[in-house]
Amino acid sequence: MGRPHGIVRVLWSKGVAGPNGCIIWTGSADRGGYGKTRFNGKHTTAHQAAYEAMVGPVPEGMELDHTCHTRDRSCNGGRTCQHRKCFNPHHLEPVTPKENTLRSENTGPGQNYRREVCANGHPFTEANTHIRPNGNRTCRECARLSVERRVQSPPQPPKTETCRRGHRFTPENTYQNGAVNTCRECRRASQADYRARKRARLTGVEVAR
Protein backbone atom coordinates (compact mmCIF):
# COMPACT_ATOMS: atom_id res chain seq x y z
CA MET A 1 0.00 0.00 0.00
CA GLY A 2 3.06 2.26 0.22
CA ARG A 3 3.19 3.01 -3.48
CA PRO A 4 -0.42 4.10 -3.91
CA HIS A 5 -0.11 6.47 -0.94
CA GLY A 6 3.13 7.79 -2.43
CA ILE A 7 1.64 8.46 -5.84
CA VAL A 8 -1.39 10.11 -4.27
CA ARG A 9 0.91 12.54 -2.46
CA VAL A 10 2.74 13.26 -5.72
CA LEU A 11 -0.52 13.84 -7.56
CA TRP A 12 -1.97 16.15 -4.95
CA SER A 13 1.27 18.13 -4.75
CA LYS A 14 0.92 18.94 -8.47
CA GLY A 15 -2.85 19.41 -8.62
CA VAL A 16 -4.93 22.59 -8.45
CA ALA A 17 -8.68 23.02 -8.24
CA GLY A 18 -10.38 23.51 -11.59
CA PRO A 19 -13.95 24.28 -12.64
CA ASN A 20 -16.78 21.85 -11.89
CA GLY A 21 -14.75 19.73 -9.50
CA CYS A 22 -11.83 19.06 -11.84
CA ILE A 23 -8.38 18.58 -10.31
CA ILE A 24 -5.90 19.91 -12.86
CA TRP A 25 -2.39 18.49 -13.19
CA THR A 26 0.25 21.24 -13.23
CA GLY A 27 3.25 19.02 -13.94
CA SER A 28 4.65 18.06 -17.35
CA ALA A 29 2.34 16.81 -20.09
CA ASP A 30 2.78 14.49 -23.06
CA ARG A 31 2.24 15.44 -26.70
CA GLY A 32 -1.45 14.71 -26.41
CA GLY A 33 -1.88 17.21 -23.57
CA TYR A 34 -2.31 14.56 -20.83
CA GLY A 35 -0.40 14.92 -17.57
CA LYS A 36 2.45 12.44 -17.29
CA THR A 37 4.04 10.81 -14.25
CA ARG A 38 5.46 7.48 -13.08
CA PHE A 39 3.48 4.79 -11.30
CA ASN A 40 4.51 1.23 -10.41
CA GLY A 41 7.85 1.75 -12.11
CA LYS A 42 6.57 2.87 -15.51
CA HIS A 43 5.64 6.07 -17.30
CA THR A 44 1.89 6.70 -17.45
CA THR A 45 -0.64 9.52 -17.47
CA ALA A 46 -1.60 11.35 -14.31
CA HIS A 47 -5.27 10.41 -14.61
CA GLN A 48 -4.41 6.73 -15.20
CA ALA A 49 -2.19 6.70 -12.11
CA ALA A 50 -4.84 8.44 -10.01
CA TYR A 51 -7.55 5.98 -11.04
CA GLU A 52 -5.43 2.90 -10.42
CA ALA A 53 -4.17 4.20 -7.07
CA MET A 54 -7.53 5.38 -5.69
CA VAL A 55 -10.08 3.16 -7.46
CA GLY A 56 -8.42 0.11 -8.97
CA PRO A 57 -7.09 -1.38 -12.21
CA VAL A 58 -8.69 -0.39 -15.50
CA PRO A 59 -10.42 -3.50 -16.93
CA GLU A 60 -8.61 -5.12 -19.84
CA GLY A 61 -9.67 -3.73 -23.20
CA MET A 62 -11.07 -0.57 -21.63
CA GLU A 63 -9.73 2.99 -21.41
CA LEU A 64 -10.54 5.94 -19.18
CA ASP A 65 -13.00 8.54 -20.43
CA HIS A 66 -12.99 12.02 -18.93
CA THR A 67 -16.69 12.47 -18.20
CA CYS A 68 -16.01 16.11 -17.29
CA HIS A 69 -15.05 16.69 -20.93
CA THR A 70 -18.14 14.88 -22.22
CA ARG A 71 -20.34 17.15 -20.08
CA ASP A 72 -18.54 20.35 -21.11
CA ARG A 73 -20.19 21.23 -24.44
CA SER A 74 -18.13 24.45 -24.71
CA CYS A 75 -14.77 22.65 -24.82
CA ASN A 76 -13.33 22.12 -28.30
CA GLY A 77 -10.96 19.38 -27.15
CA GLY A 78 -7.45 19.06 -28.53
CA ARG A 79 -4.11 19.16 -26.78
CA THR A 80 -4.95 22.38 -24.92
CA CYS A 81 -8.08 20.86 -23.37
CA GLN A 82 -7.86 21.24 -19.58
CA HIS A 83 -9.99 18.15 -19.05
CA ARG A 84 -7.14 16.02 -20.36
CA LYS A 85 -5.12 17.13 -17.32
CA CYS A 86 -7.94 16.39 -14.86
CA PHE A 87 -7.10 13.47 -12.57
CA ASN A 88 -10.17 13.52 -10.32
CA PRO A 89 -11.06 9.80 -10.16
CA HIS A 90 -14.76 10.72 -9.92
CA HIS A 91 -14.44 12.25 -13.41
CA LEU A 92 -12.98 9.07 -14.93
CA GLU A 93 -14.96 6.12 -16.26
CA PRO A 94 -13.64 2.94 -17.92
CA VAL A 95 -15.25 2.50 -21.36
CA THR A 96 -14.41 0.74 -24.60
CA PRO A 97 -12.25 2.67 -27.09
CA LYS A 98 -15.22 2.83 -29.47
CA GLU A 99 -17.53 4.29 -26.82
CA ASN A 100 -14.87 6.77 -25.77
CA THR A 101 -14.57 8.02 -29.35
CA LEU A 102 -18.31 8.24 -29.93
CA ARG A 103 -19.00 10.06 -26.68
CA SER A 104 -17.03 13.11 -27.76
CA GLU A 105 -18.77 15.66 -29.94
CA ASN A 106 -15.39 16.93 -31.15
CA THR A 107 -14.27 13.79 -33.02
CA GLY A 108 -15.31 13.00 -36.58
CA PRO A 109 -16.90 9.68 -35.57
CA GLY A 110 -18.63 11.36 -32.61
CA GLN A 111 -20.13 14.08 -34.79
CA ASN A 112 -21.12 11.59 -37.45
CA TYR A 113 -22.75 9.36 -34.82
CA ARG A 114 -25.07 12.22 -33.78
CA ARG A 115 -26.22 13.13 -37.26
CA GLU A 116 -29.70 11.94 -38.22
CA VAL A 117 -29.17 12.18 -41.98
CA CYS A 118 -26.19 11.74 -44.30
CA ALA A 119 -24.65 14.54 -46.40
CA ASN A 120 -27.17 13.82 -49.15
CA GLY A 121 -30.18 13.86 -46.84
CA HIS A 122 -30.81 10.11 -46.49
CA PRO A 123 -31.95 9.19 -42.96
CA PHE A 124 -29.62 7.08 -40.82
CA THR A 125 -32.15 4.34 -40.15
CA GLU A 126 -31.06 0.91 -38.94
CA ALA A 127 -31.56 -0.58 -42.42
CA ASN A 128 -29.75 2.31 -44.16
CA THR A 129 -26.71 2.47 -41.87
CA HIS A 130 -23.41 0.63 -42.17
CA ILE A 131 -21.04 0.98 -39.21
CA ARG A 132 -17.35 0.67 -39.96
CA PRO A 133 -14.85 -0.88 -37.50
CA ASN A 134 -13.65 2.62 -36.49
CA GLY A 135 -17.19 3.62 -35.47
CA ASN A 136 -17.95 5.78 -38.52
CA ARG A 137 -21.40 5.40 -40.05
CA THR A 138 -21.91 5.28 -43.80
CA CYS A 139 -25.13 5.60 -45.77
CA ARG A 140 -26.09 2.43 -47.66
CA GLU A 141 -28.26 4.39 -50.10
CA CYS A 142 -25.34 6.64 -51.05
CA ALA A 143 -23.14 3.59 -51.57
CA ARG A 144 -25.79 1.95 -53.75
CA LEU A 145 -26.23 5.09 -55.88
CA SER A 146 -22.47 5.41 -56.27
CA VAL A 147 -22.18 1.87 -57.62
CA GLU A 148 -25.18 2.47 -59.89
CA ARG A 149 -23.62 5.63 -61.35
CA ARG A 150 -20.33 3.89 -61.93
CA VAL A 151 -21.94 0.92 -63.69
CA GLN A 152 -24.22 3.07 -65.84
CA SER A 153 -21.51 5.55 -66.83
CA PRO A 154 -20.81 5.35 -70.57
CA PRO A 155 -17.47 3.72 -71.38
CA GLN A 156 -14.69 6.18 -72.06
CA PRO A 157 -12.00 5.59 -74.67
CA PRO A 158 -8.58 4.76 -73.19
CA LYS A 159 -6.46 7.85 -72.59
CA THR A 160 -3.37 6.07 -73.94
CA GLU A 161 -2.81 3.55 -76.73
CA THR A 162 -1.17 1.02 -74.41
CA CYS A 163 -1.44 -0.02 -70.77
CA ARG A 164 1.43 0.54 -68.35
CA ARG A 165 2.90 -2.84 -69.36
CA GLY A 166 2.82 -1.98 -73.04
CA HIS A 167 -0.22 -4.01 -74.17
CA ARG A 168 -2.28 -2.23 -76.82
CA PHE A 169 -5.84 -1.19 -75.94
CA THR A 170 -7.59 -2.94 -78.81
CA PRO A 171 -11.36 -3.65 -78.60
CA GLU A 172 -10.54 -7.31 -77.92
CA ASN A 173 -7.98 -6.44 -75.22
CA THR A 174 -10.07 -3.83 -73.35
CA TYR A 175 -12.31 -4.79 -70.42
CA GLN A 176 -14.81 -2.05 -69.55
CA ASN A 177 -16.35 -1.76 -66.08
CA GLY A 178 -18.58 1.29 -66.30
CA ALA A 179 -16.28 4.16 -67.28
CA VAL A 180 -13.13 2.26 -66.27
CA ASN A 181 -10.98 0.56 -68.91
CA THR A 182 -8.71 -2.35 -67.99
CA CYS A 183 -6.20 -4.29 -70.06
CA ARG A 184 -7.50 -7.85 -70.48
CA GLU A 185 -3.97 -9.24 -70.88
CA CYS A 186 -2.89 -7.73 -67.57
CA ARG A 187 -6.12 -8.89 -65.96
CA ARG A 188 -5.57 -12.48 -67.12
CA ALA A 189 -1.96 -12.41 -65.89
CA SER A 190 -3.03 -11.03 -62.50
CA GLN A 191 -5.71 -13.69 -62.11
CA ALA A 192 -3.26 -16.45 -63.12
CA ASP A 193 -0.72 -15.15 -60.59
CA TYR A 194 -3.39 -15.08 -57.87
CA ARG A 195 -4.43 -18.68 -58.59
CA ALA A 196 -0.79 -19.83 -58.61
CA ARG A 197 -0.11 -18.19 -55.26
CA LYS A 198 -3.26 -19.66 -53.79
CA ARG A 199 -2.15 -23.15 -54.88
CA ALA A 200 1.30 -22.43 -53.45
CA ARG A 201 -0.19 -21.58 -50.04
CA LEU A 202 -2.06 -24.87 -50.06
CA THR A 203 0.89 -26.98 -51.23
CA GLY A 204 3.70 -25.07 -49.56
CA VAL A 205 5.56 -24.57 -52.85
CA GLU A 206 6.92 -21.06 -53.34
CA VAL A 207 6.01 -19.31 -56.62
CA ALA A 208 8.79 -17.38 -58.37
CA ARG A 209 7.89 -13.86 -59.49
RARA-V519064 format. One record per residue. N is the residue number from 1. RES is the residue in one small letter. PHI is phi in whole degrees, 0 to 359 (NA if undefined). PSI is psi in whole degrees, -180 to 180 (999 if undefined). OMEGA is omega in radians with two decimals (999 if undefined). Layout:
BEGIN
n=N res=RES phi=PHI psi=PSI omega=OMEGA
n=N res=RES phi=PHI psi=PSI omega=OMEGA
END
This chain:
BEGIN
n=1 res=m phi=NA psi=-8 omega=-3.10
n=2 res=g phi=295 psi=-42 omega=-3.08
n=3 res=r phi=295 psi=-48 omega=3.11
n=4 res=p phi=304 psi=-43 omega=3.13
n=5 res=h phi=297 psi=-38 omega=3.13
n=6 res=g phi=296 psi=-46 omega=-3.12
n=7 res=i phi=291 psi=-32 omega=3.10
n=8 res=v phi=296 psi=-41 omega=3.10
n=9 res=r phi=296 psi=-40 omega=3.11
n=10 res=v phi=297 psi=-45 omega=-3.12
n=11 res=l phi=298 psi=-48 omega=-3.11
n=12 res=w phi=294 psi=-30 omega=3.14
n=13 res=s phi=290 psi=-20 omega=-3.12
n=14 res=k phi=244 psi=21 omega=-3.14
n=15 res=g phi=245 psi=144 omega=3.05
n=16 res=v phi=231 psi=155 omega=-3.13
n=17 res=a phi=290 psi=134 omega=3.10
n=18 res=g phi=243 psi=-176 omega=-3.14
n=19 res=p phi=290 psi=149 omega=3.03
n=20 res=n phi=58 psi=35 omega=3.05
n=21 res=g phi=85 psi=3 omega=3.12
n=22 res=c phi=291 psi=147 omega=3.00
n=23 res=i phi=244 psi=110 omega=-2.96
n=24 res=i phi=267 psi=129 omega=3.09
n=25 res=w phi=286 psi=129 omega=-3.13
n=26 res=t phi=254 psi=0 omega=3.12
n=27 res=g phi=280 psi=-164 omega=-3.10
n=28 res=s phi=291 psi=156 omega=-3.12
n=29 res=a phi=232 psi=157 omega=3.10
n=30 res=d phi=276 psi=-176 omega=-3.08
n=31 res=r phi=295 psi=-24 omega=3.13
n=32 res=g phi=276 psi=-6 omega=3.14
n=33 res=g phi=94 psi=4 omega=3.13
n=34 res=y phi=270 psi=140 omega=3.09
n=35 res=g phi=299 psi=143 omega=-3.12
n=36 res=k phi=236 psi=145 omega=-3.13
n=37 res=t phi=205 psi=-171 omega=3.06
n=38 res=r phi=241 psi=140 omega=3.12
n=39 res=f phi=210 psi=131 omega=-3.10
n=40 res=n phi=55 psi=38 omega=3.05
n=41 res=g phi=79 psi=13 omega=3.14
n=42 res=k phi=219 psi=156 omega=3.09
n=43 res=h phi=286 psi=137 omega=3.14
n=44 res=t phi=206 psi=180 omega=3.10
n=45 res=t phi=273 psi=156 omega=-3.13
n=46 res=a phi=297 psi=-41 omega=-3.11
n=47 res=h phi=290 psi=-32 omega=3.09
n=48 res=q phi=294 psi=-44 omega=3.13
n=49 res=a phi=296 psi=-42 omega=-3.14
n=50 res=a phi=296 psi=-43 omega=-3.12
n=51 res=y phi=295 psi=-46 omega=-3.10
n=52 res=e phi=293 psi=-35 omega=-3.12
n=53 res=a phi=285 psi=-37 omega=-3.01
n=54 res=m phi=254 psi=-17 omega=3.13
n=55 res=v phi=241 psi=-57 omega=-3.13
n=56 res=g phi=153 psi=-180 omega=-3.12
n=57 res=p phi=296 psi=148 omega=3.04
n=58 res=v phi=282 psi=127 omega=-3.12
n=59 res=p phi=306 psi=147 omega=-3.13
n=60 res=e phi=300 psi=137 omega=-3.13
n=61 res=g phi=82 psi=2 omega=-3.14
n=62 res=m phi=248 psi=163 omega=3.04
n=63 res=e phi=221 psi=162 omega=-3.05
n=64 res=l phi=273 psi=128 omega=3.08
n=65 res=d phi=257 psi=132 omega=3.04
n=66 res=h phi=280 psi=100 omega=-3.13
n=67 res=t phi=293 psi=-24 omega=3.10
n=68 res=c phi=295 psi=-33 omega=3.10
n=69 res=h phi=287 psi=-40 omega=3.13
n=70 res=t phi=299 psi=-37 omega=-3.12
n=71 res=r phi=283 psi=-26 omega=-3.06
n=72 res=d phi=275 psi=94 omega=-3.10
n=73 res=r phi=290 psi=-18 omega=-3.09
n=74 res=s phi=276 psi=-12 omega=-3.08
n=75 res=c phi=276 psi=130 omega=-3.13
n=76 res=n phi=273 psi=-2 omega=3.13
n=77 res=g phi=76 psi=-158 omega=-3.12
n=78 res=g phi=87 psi=179 omega=-3.04
n=79 res=r phi=293 psi=-21 omega=3.13
n=80 res=t phi=270 psi=1 omega=-3.14
n=81 res=c phi=296 psi=123 omega=-3.13
n=82 res=q phi=291 psi=-24 omega=3.14
n=83 res=h phi=294 psi=-26 omega=3.11
n=84 res=r phi=294 psi=-24 omega=3.13
n=85 res=k phi=265 psi=1 omega=3.12
n=86 res=c phi=285 psi=130 omega=3.11
n=87 res=f phi=238 psi=23 omega=3.03
n=88 res=n phi=292 psi=115 omega=-3.08
n=89 res=p phi=299 psi=-23 omega=3.09
n=90 res=h phi=286 psi=-12 omega=3.11
n=91 res=h phi=258 psi=10 omega=-3.08
n=92 res=l phi=241 psi=135 omega=-3.12
n=93 res=e phi=222 psi=127 omega=3.09
n=94 res=p phi=289 psi=127 omega=3.12
n=95 res=v phi=220 psi=169 omega=3.06
n=96 res=t phi=287 psi=155 omega=3.10
n=97 res=p phi=304 psi=-38 omega=3.14
n=98 res=k phi=296 psi=-45 omega=-3.14
n=99 res=e phi=294 psi=-37 omega=3.13
n=100 res=n phi=297 psi=-39 omega=3.12
n=101 res=t phi=291 psi=-43 omega=-3.07
n=102 res=l phi=287 psi=-24 omega=3.14
n=103 res=r phi=293 psi=-33 omega=-3.08
n=104 res=s phi=282 psi=136 omega=3.09
n=105 res=e phi=274 psi=-1 omega=-3.08
n=106 res=n phi=258 psi=-3 omega=3.08
n=107 res=t phi=263 psi=153 omega=3.10
n=108 res=g phi=304 psi=-50 omega=3.10
n=109 res=p phi=299 psi=-37 omega=3.14
n=110 res=g phi=294 psi=-42 omega=3.10
n=111 res=q phi=293 psi=-42 omega=3.14
n=112 res=n phi=296 psi=-37 omega=-3.11
n=113 res=y phi=296 psi=-29 omega=-3.09
n=114 res=r phi=270 psi=-10 omega=3.13
n=115 res=r phi=285 psi=142 omega=-3.13
n=116 res=e phi=266 psi=-19 omega=3.11
n=117 res=v phi=225 psi=158 omega=3.11
n=118 res=c phi=280 psi=-178 omega=-3.11
n=119 res=a phi=296 psi=-24 omega=-3.14
n=120 res=n phi=260 psi=10 omega=3.04
n=121 res=g phi=89 psi=5 omega=3.10
n=122 res=h phi=280 psi=133 omega=-3.10
n=123 res=p phi=292 psi=142 omega=3.09
n=124 res=f phi=277 psi=70 omega=3.05
n=125 res=t phi=279 psi=170 omega=-3.14
n=126 res=e phi=299 psi=-41 omega=-3.12
n=127 res=a phi=286 psi=-24 omega=-3.05
n=128 res=n phi=257 psi=14 omega=-3.06
n=129 res=t phi=239 psi=128 omega=3.01
n=130 res=h phi=247 psi=127 omega=-3.12
n=131 res=i phi=257 psi=121 omega=3.13
n=132 res=r phi=282 psi=164 omega=-3.14
n=133 res=p phi=302 psi=-28 omega=-3.13
n=134 res=n phi=276 psi=3 omega=3.11
n=135 res=g phi=97 psi=-12 omega=3.12
n=136 res=n phi=292 psi=142 omega=3.06
n=137 res=r phi=261 psi=142 omega=3.04
n=138 res=t phi=233 psi=150 omega=-3.09
n=139 res=c phi=274 psi=122 omega=-3.14
n=140 res=r phi=293 psi=-35 omega=-3.13
n=141 res=e phi=294 psi=-41 omega=3.09
n=142 res=c phi=297 psi=-41 omega=3.12
n=143 res=a phi=296 psi=-41 omega=3.14
n=144 res=r phi=295 psi=-44 omega=-3.14
n=145 res=l phi=295 psi=-35 omega=3.12
n=146 res=s phi=296 psi=-44 omega=3.10
n=147 res=v phi=295 psi=-41 omega=-3.13
n=148 res=e phi=298 psi=-43 omega=3.12
n=149 res=r phi=295 psi=-39 omega=-3.12
n=150 res=r phi=293 psi=-41 omega=-3.13
n=151 res=v phi=290 psi=-38 omega=-3.07
n=152 res=q phi=274 psi=-7 omega=3.13
n=153 res=s phi=297 psi=136 omega=3.13
n=154 res=p phi=296 psi=142 omega=3.14
n=155 res=p phi=298 psi=139 omega=3.14
n=156 res=q phi=256 psi=142 omega=3.10
n=157 res=p phi=295 psi=146 omega=3.12
n=158 res=p phi=304 psi=143 omega=-3.13
n=159 res=k phi=283 psi=-19 omega=3.12
n=160 res=t phi=232 psi=163 omega=-3.14
n=161 res=e phi=282 psi=-24 omega=-3.12
n=162 res=t phi=228 psi=159 omega=3.06
n=163 res=c phi=281 psi=-180 omega=-3.07
n=164 res=r phi=291 psi=-15 omega=3.07
n=165 res=r phi=261 psi=4 omega=3.04
n=166 res=g phi=94 psi=2 omega=3.11
n=167 res=h phi=282 psi=137 omega=-3.10
n=168 res=r phi=286 psi=142 omega=3.10
n=169 res=f phi=274 psi=74 omega=3.03
n=170 res=t phi=276 psi=164 omega=3.10
n=171 res=p phi=304 psi=-36 omega=-3.13
n=172 res=e phi=285 psi=-24 omega=-3.06
n=173 res=n phi=255 psi=15 omega=-3.12
n=174 res=t phi=242 psi=120 omega=3.06
n=175 res=y phi=260 psi=125 omega=-3.08
n=176 res=q phi=249 psi=123 omega=3.06
n=177 res=n phi=241 psi=93 omega=-3.01
n=178 res=g phi=68 psi=-123 omega=3.13
n=179 res=a phi=265 psi=6 omega=-3.08
n=180 res=v phi=261 psi=131 omega=3.10
n=181 res=n phi=253 psi=134 omega=-3.13
n=182 res=t phi=230 psi=143 omega=3.10
n=183 res=c phi=287 psi=121 omega=-3.13
n=184 res=r phi=296 psi=-37 omega=-3.12
n=185 res=e phi=297 psi=-45 omega=3.10
n=186 res=c phi=295 psi=-38 omega=-3.14
n=187 res=r phi=296 psi=-43 omega=3.12
n=188 res=r phi=295 psi=-41 omega=3.13
n=189 res=a phi=296 psi=-41 omega=3.13
n=190 res=s phi=295 psi=-41 omega=3.11
n=191 res=q phi=294 psi=-40 omega=3.12
n=192 res=a phi=295 psi=-40 omega=3.12
n=193 res=d phi=295 psi=-40 omega=3.12
n=194 res=y phi=297 psi=-45 omega=3.14
n=195 res=r phi=296 psi=-39 omega=3.13
n=196 res=a phi=296 psi=-41 omega=-3.13
n=197 res=r phi=288 psi=-31 omega=3.07
n=198 res=k phi=293 psi=-42 omega=3.09
n=199 res=r phi=296 psi=-37 omega=-3.14
n=200 res=a phi=296 psi=-38 omega=3.11
n=201 res=r phi=295 psi=-34 omega=-3.13
n=202 res=l phi=282 psi=-33 omega=-3.09
n=203 res=t phi=261 psi=-16 omega=-3.12
n=204 res=g phi=82 psi=11 omega=3.14
n=205 res=v phi=263 psi=125 omega=-3.10
n=206 res=e phi=286 psi=140 omega=-3.14
n=207 res=v phi=260 psi=128 omega=3.12
n=208 res=a phi=282 psi=142 omega=-3.14
n=209 res=r phi=257 psi=999 omega=999
END
